[in-house]
Amino acid sequence: MSSRTPVRRVVSLVPSLTEAVAATAPELLSGATDWCTHPPGLTAERIGGTKNPDTARIAALAPDLVIANEEENRPSDLAALRAAGLEVLVTEVRTLEQAFTELERVLVRGCGLARPGWLDAAEAAWADVRAGGPVRHAVVPVWRRPWMVLGRDTFAGDVLARLGVRHLYSGHPERYPRIPIQELTARGADLVVLPDEPYRFTADDGPEAFPGLPAALVSGRHLTWYGPSLAEAPAALTAALSAAR
């Protein structure tokens, strides 16, 4: 964004980025998706889902900037927004380092804000992380019916690796492969990590498919979101993983 064009209205198509803007300059946020659940009580106008945003409604809000993500949002929707004359900033976040870099790009260079204190706190929290004990080998489902798991090159996979958990499909050609449950249970994992989003795994829905395997029920927000939740993610995830030993 040019310094001659102050950003006063932002539409966010990514829950993580919505929370990041709301925690830094809530007055800027004019539109957000139906999946943007944080912070609670968010009053921004809802503009549809991450995969099916109402591009006409977004254009009518006349935002100075639309923030998006290459994984969560469809290229066709972003092209439609650009065709409507809107500026669209697209992030790529596949590692923790990228998360920190992209958050600064969105907030400081994109929105013209001062670097927020919560971003410093998040970087400090992860700088102190030291995985202890032997590496644990896990399968990490993100969906059921059909079963889908973390594959190569994912932010969540990088987060888990820093906590001493290597997921067994990190070398798969796909980022979120569909794997039959028979293969998952025969893979030789010593842990299954079950987040509560995008599929809402619970104590009664998920662990029973992996009999005899310790199950870590983790917060999907702490595992997959890149925003203010990063500051508390190391402690929250470590506690959940430890409880599954």
C-alpha positions as CSV (number, residue, x, y, z in Angstrom):
1,M,0.0,0.0,0.0
2,S,1.2,3.5,-0.7
3,S,1.8,5.8,2.2
4,R,-0.5,8.3,0.3
5,T,-3.4,5.9,0.6
6,P,-4.1,5.4,4.3
7,V,-5.9,2.1,5.1
8,R,-9.1,2.8,6.9
9,R,-11.2,-0.2,5.9
10,V,-10.1,-3.8,5.8
11,V,-11.9,-7.0,4.8
12,S,-10.3,-10.2,6.0
13,L,-10.9,-13.6,4.3
14,V,-8.9,-15.5,6.9
15,P,-9.9,-16.2,10.5
16,S,-6.3,-15.9,11.8
17,L,-5.7,-12.6,10.0
18,T,-9.1,-11.3,11.2
19,E,-8.0,-11.9,14.8
20,A,-4.7,-10.3,14.1
21,V,-6.2,-7.1,12.8
22,A,-8.9,-7.0,15.5
23,A,-6.3,-7.4,18.2
24,T,-4.2,-4.6,16.8
25,A,-6.6,-2.0,15.3
26,P,-10.2,-3.2,15.5
27,E,-11.6,0.0,14.0
28,L,-10.1,-1.0,10.6
29,L,-12.0,-4.2,10.3
30,S,-15.2,-3.7,8.2
31,G,-15.7,-7.3,6.9
32,A,-14.9,-10.8,7.9
33,T,-15.9,-14.4,7.0
34,D,-18.5,-16.5,8.8
35,W,-15.6,-18.6,10.1
36,C,-14.0,-15.7,11.9
37,T,-14.8,-16.6,15.5
38,H,-12.1,-14.6,17.3
39,P,-12.2,-12.3,19.1
40,P,-15.6,-13.0,20.5
41,G,-18.2,-10.4,19.8
42,L,-16.7,-9.4,16.5
43,T,-19.0,-6.8,14.9
44,A,-17.5,-6.7,11.4
45,E,-20.0,-7.4,8.6
46,R,-20.0,-11.1,7.5
47,I,-19.3,-11.7,3.9
48,G,-19.6,-15.5,3.5
49,G,-17.1,-18.3,3.9
50,T,-13.4,-18.5,3.1
51,K,-14.2,-20.7,0.1
52,N,-17.3,-18.9,-1.0
53,P,-17.1,-15.2,-0.1
54,D,-19.7,-12.8,-1.5
55,T,-17.4,-10.8,-3.7
56,A,-20.2,-8.3,-4.6
57,R,-20.8,-7.6,-0.9
58,I,-17.1,-7.2,-0.3
59,A,-16.8,-4.7,-3.2
60,A,-19.8,-2.8,-1.8
61,L,-17.9,-2.3,1.5
62,A,-15.3,-0.4,-0.5
63,P,-12.3,-1.7,1.6
64,D,-8.9,-0.1,1.1
65,L,-7.4,-3.6,1.5
66,V,-8.6,-7.2,1.4
67,I,-6.3,-9.7,3.1
68,A,-6.3,-13.4,2.0
69,N,-4.3,-16.6,2.1
70,E,-3.2,-18.8,-0.8
71,E,-4.4,-21.9,0.9
72,E,-7.6,-20.8,2.4
73,N,-9.0,-18.7,-0.4
74,R,-9.7,-19.5,-4.1
75,P,-7.8,-17.8,-6.8
76,S,-11.0,-17.2,-8.7
77,D,-12.5,-15.2,-5.8
78,L,-9.3,-13.1,-5.4
79,A,-9.3,-12.4,-9.2
80,A,-12.9,-11.2,-9.0
81,L,-12.0,-8.8,-6.2
82,R,-9.1,-7.5,-8.1
83,A,-11.3,-7.1,-11.2
84,A,-13.6,-4.9,-9.0
85,G,-10.7,-2.6,-8.4
86,L,-9.8,-3.8,-4.9
87,E,-6.3,-4.3,-3.6
88,V,-5.8,-7.8,-2.3
89,L,-2.8,-8.9,-0.2
90,V,-2.3,-12.7,-0.3
91,T,-0.3,-14.4,2.3
92,E,1.6,-17.7,2.3
93,V,2.1,-19.4,5.6
94,R,3.6,-22.9,5.7
95,T,6.1,-22.4,8.5
96,L,6.3,-20.6,11.8
97,E,8.9,-18.2,10.4
98,Q,6.6,-17.4,7.5
99,A,3.8,-16.7,9.9
100,F,5.8,-14.1,11.8
101,T,7.0,-12.5,8.5
102,E,3.5,-12.4,6.9
103,L,1.9,-11.0,10.0
104,E,4.3,-8.1,10.0
105,R,3.7,-7.7,6.2
106,V,-0.1,-7.6,6.7
107,L,-0.1,-5.3,9.7
108,V,2.8,-3.0,9.2
109,R,3.3,-2.8,5.5
110,G,-0.3,-3.6,4.5
111,C,-2.4,-1.8,7.1
112,G,0.2,0.8,8.0
113,L,0.2,0.0,11.7
114,A,2.9,-0.1,14.3
115,R,4.2,-3.6,15.0
116,P,2.0,-4.9,17.8
117,G,3.3,-6.1,21.2
118,W,1.4,-9.4,20.9
119,L,3.6,-10.3,17.8
120,D,6.7,-9.7,19.9
121,A,5.3,-11.9,22.7
122,A,4.5,-14.6,20.2
123,E,8.0,-14.7,18.8
124,A,9.4,-14.7,22.3
125,A,7.2,-17.6,23.3
126,W,8.4,-19.8,20.4
127,A,12.0,-18.7,20.8
128,D,11.9,-20.4,24.2
129,V,10.5,-23.7,22.9
130,R,12.9,-26.6,23.3
131,A,11.4,-30.1,22.5
132,G,12.4,-32.5,25.2
133,G,12.5,-36.2,25.2
134,P,12.4,-38.6,22.2
135,V,10.7,-37.6,19.0
136,R,7.1,-38.8,18.8
137,H,5.7,-40.1,15.5
138,A,2.1,-39.2,14.8
139,V,-0.7,-39.2,12.4
140,V,-2.6,-35.9,12.4
141,P,-6.1,-36.2,10.9
142,V,-7.8,-33.0,9.9
143,W,-11.0,-34.5,8.5
144,R,-13.1,-37.6,8.8
145,R,-15.4,-39.2,6.2
146,P,-13.1,-39.3,4.3
147,W,-10.1,-39.4,6.5
148,M,-7.6,-36.6,5.6
149,V,-4.3,-36.0,7.4
150,L,-1.5,-33.5,7.4
151,G,0.9,-34.1,4.5
152,R,3.9,-32.1,3.3
153,D,4.7,-28.5,3.8
154,T,2.1,-27.4,6.3
155,F,2.2,-24.8,9.0
156,A,0.6,-27.2,11.6
157,G,3.3,-29.8,10.7
158,D,6.1,-27.2,11.4
159,V,4.5,-26.3,14.7
160,L,4.3,-29.9,15.8
161,A,7.9,-30.6,14.7
162,R,9.1,-27.8,17.0
163,L,7.3,-29.5,19.9
164,G,9.0,-32.9,19.2
165,V,6.2,-34.5,17.1
166,R,7.0,-35.7,13.6
167,H,3.9,-36.5,11.6
168,L,4.3,-39.6,9.4
169,Y,2.9,-38.1,6.1
170,S,5.3,-35.1,6.0
171,G,6.9,-36.5,2.9
172,H,3.6,-37.2,1.1
173,P,3.3,-35.5,-2.4
174,E,0.0,-33.9,-1.2
175,R,-0.4,-31.4,1.5
176,Y,-3.7,-32.9,2.9
177,P,-3.9,-36.5,1.5
178,R,-6.9,-38.7,1.9
179,I,-5.7,-41.9,3.6
180,P,-7.8,-44.9,4.4
181,I,-8.2,-45.5,8.1
182,Q,-6.7,-49.0,7.7
183,E,-3.5,-47.5,6.5
184,L,-3.4,-44.9,9.2
185,T,-3.8,-47.4,12.0
186,A,-1.1,-49.7,10.4
187,R,1.4,-46.9,9.8
188,G,3.3,-47.5,13.1
189,A,2.5,-44.2,14.8
190,D,2.9,-43.9,18.6
191,L,0.5,-40.9,18.8
192,V,-2.6,-39.6,17.0
193,V,-3.1,-35.8,17.2
194,L,-6.8,-34.7,16.8
195,P,-7.5,-31.0,16.5
196,D,-11.0,-29.6,17.0
197,E,-11.0,-27.9,13.6
198,P,-11.6,-28.0,10.7
199,Y,-13.2,-31.3,11.7
200,R,-14.3,-31.1,15.3
201,F,-12.6,-34.2,16.8
202,T,-13.6,-34.9,20.5
203,A,-13.0,-37.5,23.1
204,D,-16.0,-39.4,21.7
205,D,-15.4,-38.8,18.0
206,G,-11.9,-39.8,16.8
207,P,-9.9,-41.6,19.4
208,E,-12.0,-44.8,19.0
209,A,-10.7,-45.2,15.4
210,F,-7.2,-45.6,16.7
211,P,-7.5,-48.3,19.4
212,G,-4.4,-48.6,21.6
213,L,-2.9,-45.4,20.4
214,P,-2.6,-42.4,22.8
215,A,-4.7,-39.5,21.5
216,A,-3.9,-35.8,22.0
217,L,-7.0,-33.7,21.6
218,V,-5.6,-30.2,20.7
219,S,-7.0,-26.8,20.0
220,G,-7.2,-26.2,16.3
221,R,-6.8,-22.5,16.9
222,H,-3.5,-23.1,18.6
223,L,-2.3,-25.6,16.0
224,T,-3.3,-23.9,12.8
225,W,-4.0,-20.2,13.4
226,Y,-1.3,-17.6,13.0
227,G,-2.2,-14.6,15.0
228,P,-2.4,-13.6,18.7
229,S,-3.0,-17.2,19.6
230,L,0.6,-18.0,18.7
231,A,1.7,-16.5,22.0
232,E,-0.1,-19.1,24.1
233,A,0.1,-21.9,21.6
234,P,3.4,-23.5,22.8
235,A,2.1,-24.0,26.4
236,A,-1.4,-25.1,25.3
237,L,-0.1,-27.6,22.7
238,T,2.6,-28.9,25.0
239,A,0.0,-29.6,27.8
240,A,-2.3,-31.4,25.4
241,L,0.5,-33.5,24.0
242,S,1.8,-34.4,27.4
243,A,-1.6,-35.4,28.5
244,A,-1.6,-38.1,25.8
245,R,1.5,-39.9,27.1
